[in-house]
């Protein structure tokens, strides 16, 4: 399908994004504000692989609010935020709300397409894992990661994870007890061609701790390895 929704109020930027996505083989649908983006998403029945959102859009719904709503209705759609260099806190807020990645303006066509490709690969991976002949599970203590239906449970209780969070947990549980570098987590989850910052790993770890730790401020399972990265302990 390779279908992408682009929500950006500045027409020249929106057209720039759409043209380059189409050149890369994606089908792109345009929205000029947050309300229109949600309307198009709903009308399609969620028939988009990736949604690109400008954080600063006019109207009642900015990019962050749209991100929050999209993540509420779908844990699988890829979400990329378009941000300005001055929107540092907004980037973190967006990632905490469930965005997969962000691209800082100004950006090159190659950077944009590379980020979209990486997020799209996760979406496609999810679709393949949902096939009937795929039934693997990973277990660690009271945690169960089902690779077929992309579900995650803690002591039998379901925990809703985004695709990025799911891949991080898969990497952790597959390497339980090992200290994993931030760079290795970044490469495994976001791809070897990812050109963003390692802090995106830290934000996602913070979000994961809030979901799975009994005391997120004193984590027992996702342990910080100072100066290196993180380790998964049962």
C-alpha positions as CSV (number, residue, x, y, z in Angstrom):
1,X,0.0,0.0,0.0
2,X,2.8,2.5,1.0
3,X,0.2,5.2,1.8
4,X,1.1,8.3,3.7
5,X,-0.9,11.2,5.1
6,X,0.9,14.6,5.1
7,X,-0.5,17.2,7.5
8,X,1.3,20.6,7.0
9,X,-0.3,24.0,6.9
10,X,2.5,25.7,4.8
11,X,1.7,24.8,1.3
12,X,5.2,25.0,-0.1
13,X,6.6,22.7,2.5
14,X,3.6,20.3,2.1
15,X,4.1,20.2,-1.7
16,X,7.9,19.7,-1.2
17,X,7.2,16.7,1.1
18,X,4.5,15.2,-1.2
19,X,6.6,15.5,-4.3
20,X,9.6,13.7,-2.8
21,X,7.5,11.0,-1.2
22,X,5.8,10.3,-4.6
23,X,9.3,10.1,-6.2
24,X,10.2,7.5,-3.6
25,X,7.2,5.4,-4.6
26,X,4.7,6.4,-1.9
27,X,1.1,7.4,-2.3
28,X,0.7,10.7,-0.5
29,X,-2.5,12.4,0.7
30,X,-2.5,16.0,1.8
31,X,-4.1,17.8,4.7
32,X,-3.6,21.5,5.6
33,X,-4.5,21.3,9.3
34,X,-5.1,18.9,12.1
35,X,-8.8,18.7,11.8
36,X,-8.6,17.8,8.1
37,X,-5.9,15.2,8.9
38,X,-8.1,13.4,11.4
39,X,-11.1,13.6,9.1
40,X,-9.1,12.0,6.2
41,X,-7.7,9.4,8.5
42,X,-11.2,8.5,9.7
43,X,-12.7,8.5,6.2
44,X,-10.0,6.1,5.1
45,X,-10.8,3.7,7.9
46,X,-7.2,4.1,9.1
47,X,-5.9,3.1,5.7
48,X,-2.5,4.8,6.1
49,X,0.9,3.3,6.9
50,X,2.5,6.6,8.0
51,X,1.3,10.0,9.1
52,X,3.6,13.1,8.9
53,X,2.5,15.9,11.2
54,X,3.8,19.4,11.4
55,X,3.8,20.3,15.2
56,X,2.8,23.9,14.7
57,X,-0.5,23.9,12.8
58,X,-3.3,26.4,13.1
59,X,-6.8,25.6,14.4
60,X,-8.0,23.7,17.4
61,X,-5.7,20.7,16.8
62,X,-2.0,21.1,16.4
63,X,0.4,18.3,15.5
64,X,0.7,17.1,19.1
65,X,-3.0,16.8,19.6
66,X,-3.4,14.9,16.3
67,X,-0.5,12.6,17.4
68,X,-2.3,11.9,20.7
69,X,-5.5,11.1,18.9
70,X,-3.9,8.9,16.3
71,X,-2.1,6.9,18.9
72,X,-5.3,6.6,20.9
73,X,-7.0,4.8,18.0
74,X,-4.0,3.0,16.5
75,X,-0.8,1.5,18.0
76,X,0.5,0.5,14.6
77,X,0.3,3.6,12.3
78,X,3.7,5.2,11.9
79,X,3.9,8.9,13.1
80,X,6.6,11.3,12.2
81,X,6.6,14.9,13.5
82,X,8.0,17.9,11.6
83,X,9.6,20.3,14.1
84,X,11.7,23.5,14.3
85,X,15.0,23.6,16.0
86,X,13.4,25.7,18.7
87,X,10.8,23.1,19.6
88,X,13.0,20.9,21.7
89,X,10.4,20.2,24.4
90,X,7.7,19.6,21.8
91,X,9.9,16.9,20.3
92,X,10.1,15.1,23.6
93,X,6.4,15.6,24.3
94,X,5.6,14.2,20.8
95,X,7.7,11.1,21.4
96,X,6.2,10.6,24.8
97,X,2.7,10.8,23.2
98,X,3.7,7.9,20.9
99,X,5.3,9.5,17.8
100,X,7.9,7.2,16.2
101,X,10.3,9.9,15.0
102,X,10.8,13.6,14.2
103,X,12.4,15.5,11.4
104,X,13.8,19.0,12.1
105,X,13.3,21.8,9.6
106,X,14.9,22.5,7.3
107,X,15.5,19.0,6.0
108,X,16.7,17.4,2.8
109,X,14.6,15.1,0.6
110,X,17.0,12.2,1.3
111,X,16.7,12.7,5.1
112,X,12.9,12.8,4.9
113,X,12.6,9.7,2.7
114,X,15.1,7.8,4.9
115,X,13.1,8.5,8.0
116,X,9.8,7.5,6.3
117,X,11.4,4.3,4.9
118,X,12.5,3.3,8.4
119,X,9.1,3.9,9.9
120,X,7.4,2.2,7.0
121,X,9.6,-0.9,7.4
122,X,8.2,-1.3,11.0
123,X,4.7,-1.1,9.7
124,X,5.4,-3.7,7.0
125,X,7.1,-5.9,9.6
126,X,4.0,-5.7,11.7
127,X,1.8,-6.9,8.8
128,X,4.1,-9.9,8.1
129,X,4.1,-10.9,11.7
130,X,0.3,-11.0,11.7
131,X,0.3,-13.8,9.1
132,X,-1.2,-17.1,10.4
133,X,2.1,-19.1,10.2
134,X,3.9,-16.7,12.5
135,X,3.4,-17.7,16.1
136,X,6.6,-17.1,18.1
137,X,6.6,-15.8,21.6
138,X,9.3,-14.4,23.8
139,X,9.0,-14.8,27.6
140,X,10.9,-13.2,30.4
141,X,9.6,-13.6,34.0
142,X,6.1,-12.4,34.0
143,X,6.4,-10.7,30.6
144,X,5.2,-12.3,27.3
145,X,5.9,-10.8,23.9
146,X,3.8,-12.3,21.2
147,X,5.5,-11.8,17.8
148,X,2.5,-13.0,15.8
149,X,-0.2,-10.6,17.1
150,X,2.3,-8.0,18.4
151,X,0.9,-8.1,21.9
152,X,2.7,-7.7,25.2
153,X,1.5,-8.7,28.6
154,X,2.8,-8.3,32.2
155,X,1.6,-10.9,34.6
156,X,-1.2,-11.8,32.2
157,X,-2.4,-8.1,31.9
158,X,-2.1,-6.5,28.4
159,X,0.2,-3.5,28.0
160,X,-0.4,-1.3,24.9
161,X,2.9,-0.7,23.1
162,X,3.7,1.4,20.0
163,X,5.7,-0.3,17.2
164,X,8.9,1.3,18.4
165,X,8.3,0.2,22.0
166,X,7.5,-3.3,20.8
167,X,10.8,-3.5,18.9
168,X,12.8,-2.2,21.8
169,X,11.2,-4.8,24.1
170,X,11.9,-7.6,21.5
171,X,15.5,-6.5,21.4
172,X,15.7,-6.3,25.2
173,X,14.1,-9.7,25.9
174,X,16.2,-11.4,23.2
175,X,19.3,-10.0,24.9
176,X,18.2,-10.3,28.6
177,X,21.0,-9.6,31.0
178,X,23.3,-7.9,28.4
179,X,24.3,-4.3,28.5
180,X,23.1,-2.7,25.2
181,X,24.6,0.5,23.9
182,X,22.3,3.3,22.9
183,X,23.8,3.2,19.5
184,X,23.0,-0.5,19.1
185,X,19.4,0.0,20.2
186,X,19.1,2.9,17.7
187,X,20.6,0.8,14.9
188,X,18.4,-2.2,15.6
189,X,15.1,-0.3,15.9
190,X,15.5,2.7,13.7
191,X,17.8,1.2,11.1
192,X,21.5,1.5,10.2
193,X,20.9,4.5,8.0
194,X,19.2,6.5,10.8
195,X,20.8,10.0,11.1
196,X,18.9,11.3,14.1
197,X,20.0,11.7,17.7
198,X,20.4,9.0,20.3
199,X,18.2,10.8,22.8
200,X,15.2,9.4,20.9
201,X,16.2,6.1,22.6
202,X,16.1,7.7,26.1
203,X,12.7,9.2,25.5
204,X,11.3,5.8,24.4
205,X,12.9,4.1,27.4
206,X,11.3,6.6,29.7
207,X,7.9,5.9,28.1
208,X,8.4,2.2,28.4
209,X,9.3,2.4,32.1
210,X,6.1,4.3,32.7
211,X,4.1,1.4,31.1
212,X,5.8,-1.6,32.6
213,X,7.7,-0.7,35.8
214,X,6.0,-0.8,39.2
215,X,8.1,2.2,40.1
216,X,9.3,4.0,36.9
217,X,11.6,6.3,38.9
218,X,13.3,3.2,40.4
219,X,13.2,0.7,37.5
220,X,13.8,-3.0,38.2
221,X,13.6,-4.4,34.6
222,X,14.9,-1.6,32.3
223,X,18.1,-0.8,34.1
224,X,20.4,2.1,33.1
225,X,24.0,1.1,32.5
226,X,25.7,4.4,33.1
227,X,27.9,5.7,30.3
228,X,26.7,3.0,28.0
229,X,23.0,2.3,27.6
230,X,20.5,-0.1,29.1
231,X,20.0,-3.7,30.3
232,X,16.9,-5.8,30.6
233,X,16.6,-7.8,33.9
234,X,13.8,-10.2,34.6
